[in-house]
Amino acid sequence: MFMTNNTKALENVKGRIELENGLTPLRRNHYFELMKNCEQYTAKPNGDQHWLSGNWILTQWKNVEHPNPFESWNCRSAEIAREAFENHIDY
């Protein structure tokens, strides 16, 4: 599923992030801002979620062994981030 609708991308996100163990308040706020301001969002059938916001890509992995299911990448430019998101995330 590939979406650009921020409302759908934010559905229950803030509550979920606040409940995640292992995230500092600063990191939670940063991740929420990336989600809130995302240009593109996709959710995979396996439950993984991905957000593109400027030159940032944020991923929330569904199945992880550690308490922080998030991983983020800060690309050199928004163009590089978009290319990575569209060619590697949205498969």
N, C-alpha and C positions, 0 to 999 in steps of 0.2 A: 504494500500500500504506500503510495507516494502522495504527500499532501503539502499544500502551502498555507493552509488555514490555521492561523495561530490559535484561534479559539479551541479547535480540536486538539491541537498540540499541548495546550495548557490544561486540558481536562484532568482534574485531580492531581496535577503535577506538584503544586506547591505543598499540599498535604503529604504526598508521598515523600518528597525530599526532606521535609521537616522530620519525618519519622525514620529516615535512613540513619543507621548507626555509622560511626566512623567519619562523618562529615562535619567539619568545623563550620561555625556560622558564616564565616567569610566565604568558604567554598560553596555552601548551600546558596547564599545570595548570588554568587557569581553564576552558578549553574541555573538558578531560576531566571536571572536576567537573560542568559543565552536562550533559554526556552521561550521566554516571554517575547523576545525580539527576533525570534527565528524567521528566516526567509523561507526555509524549506524544512519539512519534517517527514519522517517515514517511520512506520512501525512494521516490523517483520512478523510473519506468521509464528515464529518461535518466541515472540514477546520482546525482542530487542527493539529499542527505540533510538532514533538518531535525529539530531537537530543541527542545522546549518545556520550560523549567525555571524555575518561578516567573514572574518578570516578564522573563525572558530568552528570546530566540529565537536559536538558533544554526543556521547553514546551512553545509554543506560543498558547494560547487559542484563538479561533476564536470569540466566543461570551462572552464578559465580560462587566461589567458595569463601570469599572474604566479605567483610561487612560493607565495603564501598563498591557498589555496582557501576560506578561512573568512570568513564575515561574520556579525556578531552585532548584535542590537538589544536595548536595555534599555528596556522600556516602563515607563510610570508606575505600572502595577499589574499583578498577575497576571491579573486579569480582562481587561484590555486586551490583554495578550500572548496569552491563550487565544483571544480573539476574532480577533485578527490571524492567529494560527496556523491556526485552523480555517477561516477565511474566505478567506485569501489564500495560505497555504502549501499546504494540503491540497486542491488542485484537480486 
